[in-house]
Amino acid sequence: MTVSIEAECRPDFDFDWEQTARDVIACAMDYEQCPYEAEVNLILTTASEIQSINRDYRGIDRATDVLSFPLVNYEKPGDFGHLEEEQADCFHPDTGELMLGDIVLCVDKVWEQAEKYGHSPRREYAFLIAHSMLHLFGYDHEEEDMAADMEKRQEDILSRLSISR
């Protein structure tokens, strides 16, 4: 598995944020039983930068906590069965890894939301990465039942890593 981490801003966290990211991504891969080695890009940025990205890509001119840019189209969330046949272009030509996509995470929002929700910055950071990984696997939260399923999966991933509120 290849996890590329780019810090556009230097997070002032009191935990090993690089290892936490790698652990959450690996756990999400295991939880979803991804049968491939995969590639994920994580970009840590500021509120102003994520606001620009959100405006440019989603037409929403405000900062958000995390954005997901999946490179795989799933027939059904978490269903990897058809990828080799129908989406050979989602595999890296040199490494053969499944290119899942990009996660853009706002460090400012990690601090803000950890305080708002009364848990540690590590828990918020891990939660946002787990949330985004599920988007990279094709999950969404537009409808109530889909949101409930996604929430359960997020909590299961964090629980496996003993990251709690």
C-alpha positions in Angstrom: 0.0 0.0 0.0 1.2 3.5 -0.9 0.1 6.4 1.2 1.4 9.7 0.1 1.1 12.5 2.6 1.6 16.1 1.6 1.4 18.8 4.4 0.7 22.1 2.8 0.6 23.4 6.4 2.5 22.0 9.3 0.0 20.4 11.7 0.9 21.2 15.3 -0.6 17.9 16.6 0.6 16.2 19.8 0.3 12.8 18.2 2.0 11.1 15.3 -0.3 12.3 12.6 1.5 10.5 9.7 1.3 7.1 11.4 -2.3 7.7 12.5 -3.2 8.5 8.9 -1.5 5.3 7.7 -3.1 3.2 10.4 -6.6 4.5 9.6 -6.2 4.0 5.9 -4.9 0.5 6.4 -7.7 -0.4 8.8 -10.3 1.0 6.4 -8.8 -1.2 3.6 -8.9 -4.2 5.8 -12.5 -3.4 7.0 -13.7 -3.1 3.5 -11.8 -6.3 2.5 -10.1 -4.5 -0.4 -8.4 -7.3 -2.4 -5.8 -5.1 -3.9 -2.7 -3.1 -2.8 -3.8 0.5 -3.1 -2.6 4.0 -3.4 -4.1 6.9 -1.4 -3.0 10.5 -1.4 -3.6 12.6 1.7 -3.2 16.4 1.6 -3.3 18.4 4.8 -4.2 22.0 4.2 -5.7 25.2 5.7 -9.2 26.6 5.9 -8.6 29.1 3.1 -7.1 26.6 0.8 -9.8 24.0 1.3 -12.4 26.8 0.8 -10.9 27.5 -2.6 -10.9 23.8 -3.6 -14.5 23.4 -2.3 -15.5 26.5 -4.4 -13.7 25.3 -7.5 -14.9 21.6 -7.4 -18.2 21.7 -5.7 -19.4 25.3 -6.2 -19.6 25.8 -2.4 -17.7 28.9 -1.3 -16.9 27.9 2.3 -14.3 25.9 4.2 -15.1 22.3 4.9 -13.4 19.6 7.0 -12.5 17.1 4.4 -13.0 16.5 0.7 -12.7 13.2 -1.1 -11.8 12.8 -4.7 -12.4 9.1 -5.6 -10.8 7.7 -8.8 -12.8 4.5 -8.9 -16.5 4.1 -9.9 -18.3 1.4 -8.0 -21.4 -0.4 -9.2 -22.1 -0.8 -5.4 -20.1 0.7 -2.6 -17.2 -1.4 -1.5 -17.7 -3.9 -4.4 -14.3 -4.5 -6.0 -15.5 -7.4 -8.2 -15.7 -5.6 -11.5 -12.7 -3.4 -11.3 -10.1 -5.5 -13.2 -12.5 -6.1 -16.1 -14.2 -2.8 -16.4 -11.8 -0.2 -14.9 -8.3 -1.3 -15.7 -7.3 2.4 -15.9 -7.8 2.7 -12.1 -4.7 0.6 -11.5 -1.3 2.3 -11.5 0.5 1.2 -14.6 3.9 0.8 -12.9 2.9 -0.6 -9.4 -0.4 -2.3 -10.2 -1.9 -0.7 -7.1 -5.5 0.4 -7.1 -5.6 4.2 -7.3 -8.3 5.0 -4.8 -8.0 8.8 -4.9 -7.2 11.8 -2.9 -8.2 13.1 0.6 -7.9 16.8 1.3 -8.1 17.4 5.0 -8.4 20.8 6.7 -6.1 21.0 9.8 -8.0 24.1 11.1 -11.2 22.2 11.1 -9.7 19.2 13.0 -8.9 21.6 15.9 -12.3 23.4 15.7 -14.4 20.3 15.5 -12.5 18.4 18.2 -13.3 21.2 20.6 -16.9 21.5 19.3 -17.6 17.7 19.7 -15.6 17.3 22.9 -13.0 14.8 21.8 -9.3 14.8 21.0 -7.8 16.2 17.8 -6.4 12.7 17.1 -10.0 11.2 17.2 -11.3 14.0 14.9 -8.4 13.6 12.5 -8.8 9.8 12.4 -12.6 10.1 12.0 -12.2 12.5 9.0 -9.8 10.1 7.3 -12.1 7.1 7.9 -15.0 9.1 6.6 -13.1 10.1 3.5 -11.8 6.6 2.9 -15.4 5.3 2.8 -16.2 7.9 0.1 -13.2 6.6 -1.8 -14.9 3.2 -1.6 -18.1 4.6 -3.1 -20.1 5.2 0.1 -22.2 8.3 0.5 -24.5 9.9 3.1 -27.1 11.6 1.0 -29.9 9.5 2.3 -30.7 8.5 5.9 -30.1 4.8 5.5 -26.8 5.4 3.7 -25.7 7.9 6.3 -26.5 5.4 9.1 -24.5 2.7 7.3 -21.6 5.0 6.8 -21.6 6.1 10.4 -21.5 2.5 11.6 -18.6 1.7 9.3 -16.7 4.8 10.5 -17.2 3.9 14.2 -16.2 0.3 13.5 -12.9 1.4 11.9 -12.1 3.7 14.7 -13.1 1.1 17.3 -10.7 -1.5 15.7 -7.9 1.1 16.3 -9.1 1.9 19.8 -9.7 5.5 18.9 -12.7 6.7 20.9 -14.4 9.9 21.9 
